[in-house]
C-alpha cells in the first residue's frame, strides 16, 4: 500500500474498522515513526472525526498534567473522499488482553489498571468533559517503552458537562441510551442526562467485568435492541451490589455504592476513591511492578505454537517487558495524585 496522507504520512496496512470508519497503520516518512491513521468518508451523514480530533487537541492542551493518557494527534484534514486523523499508534485494548488471559483478571491487575484509569477519568472531568462510553475496548496500552501505560481513546460520544457560562448542564429525563448498555450506569438506563457519576459507575461495572469474567446482565435473549436494553436494565436493578461483588474485596462494593449515590451534578471525590484502592493494594501485599496478567501469560505462551490467534500480541508483549522503576518499587503503592503520575 503506497497512499500518501498530507506531505508527511503514508498508509501501510489496514488494522481494522472503527465505529465510524477505517483504521490504518502508517508511518511518518520523514522520521519513520509508526502512527495510526483513521479515515471517515467525508460524505457520512453525521461526521465525527473532526469533533474527536478537536477534543483530543483540547485535552492535550494542559501543561500542568504530564501523564494524561491521551494519544497525540499529528494531522487532521479532508483529502479527497475522506476525513483523516493521524495519531499515536497504540497497542492492544484491555478487551483484547482480557481475551488473551482467558477472560479473567486478577485483583492485582485490576488494581494496577484502576490506578491509572481513575486518574485518566478524573483528568477528562477536570477538562469539563464526560466520556460517556467507558468500556474495555476504549482503553489501549502503549507501544514500545510505553506498554505499561494505558490510554483512553474514542471520544466520539464525549460531551461537555460544564457550559461556557461555567454552569453544569441541566438535569434532563427521557434521554436515549448513549454508550454501551453492558457498562452503562443505572441512571443512563432510566433515561437521565449523564454526568460525571455515570462515567465513574461505568468504570465500576468494567472492573467487576474483569474480576468476574462476565456481568449478570450479559447474554440476555431479546427480540430487538429496545427489548434488550429493557432486560439489561431490569437485571441491573435486581442485582444487588453485594451479589455483584461477592467473593471480591469489600472496596469494590464500596466504590460502586459511592458512585450510585452521587447526585447528578456532584463532583466525585476522586482522591477518596484512589485512597480506597491504594490502601487495598498495600494491604494485599502487592508490588507496583507493572507485571499485569497479560505480561505473565505472554511469557508462558511465547513458545507455544498453538496460540495462533494471539501470536502477534504475545510477540509484541514479550518484546516490551514492563519497566522496573526503582522509585515505584520502593514506595510499593499506587499513585494517589493525578498531577504526580
C-alpha positions in Angstrom: 0.0 0.0 0.0 1.5 3.3 -1.1 -1.0 6.0 -0.3 0.2 9.4 1.0 -1.6 11.4 3.6 -0.6 15.0 3.8 3.1 15.6 3.0 4.4 13.5 5.8 2.5 10.3 6.3 1.9 7.1 4.3 -0.6 4.3 4.8 1.0 0.9 5.1 -1.8 -1.6 6.1 -5.3 -1.8 7.3 -5.7 -2.5 11.0 -9.5 -2.7 11.3 -12.8 -0.9 11.3 -13.9 1.6 13.9 -17.4 2.7 14.7 -17.3 5.4 12.1 -14.6 4.5 9.6 -11.4 2.5 8.9 -8.2 2.5 10.9 -4.8 2.0 9.2 -1.2 1.6 10.2 1.0 4.3 8.8 4.5 5.8 9.0 5.9 9.3 9.1 8.1 9.2 6.0 10.5 11.8 7.5 11.1 10.2 10.9 9.9 6.6 10.2 7.7 6.9 13.3 4.7 4.5 13.3 1.3 6.1 13.5 -2.4 5.2 13.4 -4.5 6.8 10.6 -8.3 7.0 10.9 -10.4 7.5 7.7 -14.0 8.6 7.7 -16.0 9.1 4.5 -16.5 12.8 4.1 -20.0 12.1 2.8 -21.1 10.4 6.0 -24.4 11.7 7.4 -23.0 12.5 10.9 -19.3 13.2 10.6 -17.5 12.7 13.9 -13.8 12.6 13.2 -13.1 16.3 13.3 -15.1 16.7 16.6 -13.0 13.9 18.1 -9.8 15.4 16.7 -10.6 18.8 18.3 -11.4 17.1 21.6 -8.0 15.2 21.6 -6.2 18.5 20.9 -8.2 20.3 23.7 -7.5 17.5 26.2 -3.8 17.5 25.3 -3.6 21.3 25.9 -2.8 21.3 29.6 0.8 21.5 30.7 0.0 21.1 34.4 -0.6 17.3 33.9 2.3 15.4 32.3 0.8 11.9 32.1 -2.6 12.5 30.6 -3.1 9.1 29.0 -4.4 10.8 25.8 -2.9 9.9 22.4 -1.2 12.7 20.4 -2.8 13.9 17.2 -0.4 14.9 14.4 -2.7 15.7 11.4 -6.3 16.3 10.7 -7.8 17.3 7.3 -10.1 16.3 4.5 -8.4 14.8 1.5 -10.5 13.6 -1.5 -13.4 11.5 -0.2 -12.1 11.1 3.3 -11.8 13.0 6.6 -8.4 11.9 8.0 -6.8 11.9 11.5 -3.3 10.8 12.2 -2.5 9.9 15.8 -0.2 7.8 18.0 -0.1 4.2 17.2 -1.2 2.3 20.4 -1.2 -1.3 21.4 -3.9 -3.8 22.3 -7.1 -2.9 24.0 -8.0 -4.2 27.5 -10.7 -6.3 25.9 -8.0 -8.0 23.7 -5.8 -8.5 26.7 -8.8 -9.8 28.7 -9.4 -12.5 26.0 -5.6 -13.4 26.0 -5.9 -14.0 29.7 -8.9 -16.4 29.4 -11.4 -13.7 30.2 -10.4 -13.2 33.9 -8.1 -10.6 35.5 -6.6 -11.0 39.0 -7.4 -8.4 41.7 -3.8 -7.2 41.4 -4.1 -6.5 37.7 -7.5 -4.8 38.1 -6.0 -2.5 40.9 -3.0 -1.6 38.7 -5.3 -0.8 35.8 -7.5 1.2 38.1 -4.6 3.2 39.5 -4.2 4.7 36.0 -7.7 4.9 34.9 -9.2 6.7 37.8 -6.7 9.4 37.1 -7.5 9.3 33.4 -11.2 9.7 34.0 -10.5 12.4 36.6 -8.4 14.4 34.1 -11.1 14.3 31.4 -13.6 15.5 34.0 -11.3 18.4 35.1 -11.3 19.5 31.5 -15.2 19.7 31.7 -16.0 16.7 29.6 -17.5 13.3 30.3 -16.6 10.3 28.1 -19.9 8.5 28.1 -18.6 5.3 26.6 -16.3 3.8 29.3 -15.6 0.2 28.2 -12.5 -2.1 27.8 -12.3 -1.6 24.0 -11.7 2.2 24.6 -8.6 1.6 26.8 -5.4 0.7 25.0 -1.9 0.0 26.2 1.0 1.9 24.7 3.7 0.5 22.4 7.5 0.2 22.9 8.6 1.5 26.2 5.0 2.6 27.0 3.4 -0.8 27.1 2.8 -0.4 30.8 0.7 2.7 30.3 -2.9 2.8 29.5 -4.5 5.3 27.1 -8.1 6.5 26.7 -9.5 6.6 23.1 -12.7 7.2 21.2 -14.2 10.5 22.3 -16.9 10.4 19.6 -19.7 10.3 22.3 -18.0 12.6 24.8 -19.9 15.7 25.9 -19.1 18.9 27.8 -20.9 18.9 31.1 -19.9 22.4 32.1 -21.2 25.1 29.7 -19.4 28.2 28.6 -21.3 30.0 31.4 -19.4 27.8 33.8 -22.7 26.1 34.9 -23.4 22.4 35.0 -25.6 21.2 32.2 -29.3 20.9 33.3 -30.8 17.7 34.6 -33.0 16.1 32.0 -35.1 13.0 31.6 -36.3 10.8 28.8 -32.9 10.7 27.1 -32.0 7.8 24.8 -29.2 5.5 25.9 -25.8 6.8 24.9 -22.8 4.5 25.3 -22.6 0.7 25.7 -25.5 -0.9 27.5 -23.4 -3.6 29.2 -21.4 -1.0 31.2 -23.9 1.9 31.4 -25.0 3.3 34.7 -28.5 2.6 36.1 -29.3 6.4 35.7 -28.4 6.1 32.0 -30.8 3.2 31.6 -33.5 5.2 33.3 -33.2 7.9 30.7 -31.4 10.6 32.8 -28.9 13.1 31.4 -25.4 11.8 32.1 -22.8 13.4 34.4 -19.5 12.6 36.0 -21.2 10.0 38.2 -22.1 7.9 35.2 -18.5 7.6 33.9 -17.5 6.5 37.4 -20.2 3.9 37.7 -19.5 2.5 34.3 -15.8 2.1 35.3 -17.1 0.2 38.4 -19.0 -2.2 36.1 -15.9 -2.6 33.9 -13.8 -3.6 37.0 -16.4 -6.2 38.0 -16.5 -7.5 34.5 -12.7 -8.0 34.6 -12.9 -9.7 38.0 -15.9 -11.9 37.4 -15.3 -12.8 33.8 -18.8 -11.6 32.9 -21.7 -9.5 34.2 -25.1 -10.9 35.2 -26.8 -8.9 32.5 -24.8 -10.3 29.6 -26.2 -12.7 27.0 -29.8 -12.0 27.8 -32.2 -13.0 25.0 -34.3 -10.3 23.4 -36.2 -9.6 20.2 -34.8 -6.2 19.4 -32.4 -3.5 20.8 -35.1 -1.8 22.8 -36.2 -5.1 24.4 -32.5 -5.9 25.1 -31.9 -2.6 26.9 -35.0 -3.1 29.0 -33.9 -6.6 30.1 -30.4 -5.3 30.9 -31.8 -2.5 33.0 -34.1 -4.9 34.8 -31.3 -7.3 35.6 -29.0 -4.4 36.8 -31.8 -3.1 39.1 -32.5 -6.5 40.5 -28.8 -7.5 41.1 -27.6 -6.1 44.5 -24.1 -4.6 44.8 -23.3 -7.3 47.4 -24.2 -10.1 44.9 -22.3 -8.4 42.1 -19.2 -8.0 44.2 -19.4 -11.3 46.1 -16.0 -13.0 46.5 -14.0 -9.9 45.9 -12.6 -7.3 48.4 -15.2 -5.1 50.0 -13.6 -2.0 48.4 -15.3 -2.8 45.1 -18.7 -2.8 46.6 -17.8 0.4 48.5 -16.8 2.1 45.2 -20.0 1.1 43.3 -22.2 2.1 46.2 -20.5 5.5 46.4 -20.8 6.1 42.7 -24.5 5.2 42.6 -25.2 7.6 45.5 -23.7 10.6 43.8 -26.1 13.4 42.8 -26.4 14.3 39.1 -24.2 17.4 39.3 -22.0 16.3 42.2 -18.2 16.1 41.8 -16.9 12.7 42.7 -14.2 12.6 45.4 -11.5 11.1 43.2 -8.9 11.2 46.0 -11.1 9.3 48.4 -11.6 6.6 45.7 -7.9 6.4 44.8 -7.0 6.1 48.5 -9.6 3.4 48.9 -7.9 1.2 46.3 -4.3 2.2 47.1 -4.8 1.1 50.7 -6.2 -2.2 49.4 -3.2 -2.6 47.2 -0.8 -2.2 50.1 -2.9 -4.3 52.5 -2.8 -7.1 49.9 1.0 -7.1 49.7 1.2 -6.3 46.0 4.1 -4.5 44.3 3.5 -1.9 41.6 5.8 -3.7 39.1 3.5 -3.4 36.1 3.5 -7.2 35.7 -0.1 -7.4 34.6 -1.7 -10.8 34.0 -1.1 -10.4 30.3 2.6 -9.9 30.8 2.8 -13.3 32.6 0.5 -15.1 30.1 2.6 -13.8 27.2 5.8 -15.1 28.9 4.2 -18.5 29.4 2.9 -18.8 25.9 5.8 -17.4 23.9 7.0 -20.8 22.8 3.5 -22.4 22.4 2.8 -22.9 18.7 -0.9 -23.5 19.4 -1.6 -19.8 20.1 -2.1 -18.7 16.5 -5.0 -16.3 17.4 -2.8 -14.3 19.8 0.6 -14.9 18.2 1.3 -11.2 17.2 0.0 -9.9 20.5 2.2 -12.4 22.5 5.3 -11.5 20.5 4.7 -7.7 21.0 4.2 -8.1 24.7 7.4 -10.2 25.0 9.4 -7.7 23.0 8.4 -4.9 25.5 8.6 -6.2 29.1 7.5 -3.8 31.9 9.9 -1.2 33.2 11.5 -1.7 36.6 11.0 1.7 38.3 13.1 1.8 41.5 11.1 4.6 43.0 7.8 2.8 42.5 9.2 -0.4 43.8 10.4 1.4 46.9 7.0 3.0 47.5 5.3 -0.3 46.7 2.0 1.5 46.3 0.0 3.3 43.5 -0.1 7.0 43.0 -2.8 9.0 44.7 -2.5 12.2 42.7 -3.2 12.5 39.0 -0.9 15.5 38.8 2.1 13.5 40.0 1.9 10.4 37.8 
